[in-house]
Amino acid sequence: MDIKASDVKALRDMTGAGMLDCKKALTETNGDIDKAIDYLREKGISKAAKKADRIAAEGLANIYTKENKAVILEINAETDFVAKNNEFIKMVDKIGNAILNSEVKELDEALNLTIDGSSINDLIINETATIGEKLSFRRFEVVNKNEDEVFGSYLHMGGKIASLIVLKGNDENISKDIAMQAAAMKPEYVNRDEVPMEKVEHEKSVLTEQALTEGKKPEFIDKIISGRLDKFYEEICLIEQKFVKDGDLTVKAYLEQNNTNVVKMVRYEVGEGIEKRSENFADEVAKQINGN
């Protein structure tokens, strides 16, 4: 039978379960919401759903490569303690390798991939129930390279930061150097051409106001802004940065010395952009005692 989107949303609002789980529950129960709620409880999904409003901002980022294909992903947990748990690490590896050996490109597709007879979505739900923390598959990206290119990867702080580089040529040492640079210096883009124009215009506007506030003469404003924009690019563009292994060189100069260039960069930092909740420790203990 056809399942109404409004019913799926209603069930999700009532249980906190995922959209795919809600749709499946309604399909299995012929659209009966009450029975669908029971279905979710019986499958153990409701136990995971109780944790749906918690914030999972810890976890792991990792990189998996095979021939000309690489996958970088981030999977979250609520605490760093769980992120170091072998069970959690095994789950991350299973998911990463499953995606690497598939053709999926979107998160919804990945959640439906099957591992040992269960979907990745079900695997995460089961591990949530077993481990006792909210677990969340946040994001991944598939990166491909050509035969005349090489991957460079680097994990920092045990997987808190992961950087993946595609470099022209076949020098793995150079590619690792650049991946380390990306991990350490937090560039947002490879070069100036990648920076969105609206971001540049916004920065120009801010710099103009700064210069005027400082009392700079209007005839010198353009030159001042140009110099300050260079500093802006040095912070956010990989090849504009000072090379961490040799402060006398920029990354661009280092690459030119070695007759190569960066084709692509992907950098994940676990929890970036997620608002972390700060709670009083006594309150947290009280919540656990009361079963909340």
Secondary structure, DSSP 4 states (H G I P E B T S, - for coil): -PPPHHHHHHHHHHH---HHHHHHHHHHTTT-HHHHHHHHHHTTHHHHHTTTTS---EEEEEEEEETTEEEEEEEEES-HHHHT-HHHHHHHHHHHHHHHTS---SHHHHHT-EETTEEHHHHHHHHHHHH-S--EEEEEEEEE--TTEEEEEEEETTTTEEEEEEEESS-HHHHHHHHHHHHHH--SBSSGGGS-HHHHHHHHHHHHHHHHHTT--GGGHHHHHHHHHHHHHHHHBGGGSEETTEEEEEHHHHHHHTT--EEEEEEEETTTT-------HHHHHHHHHTT-
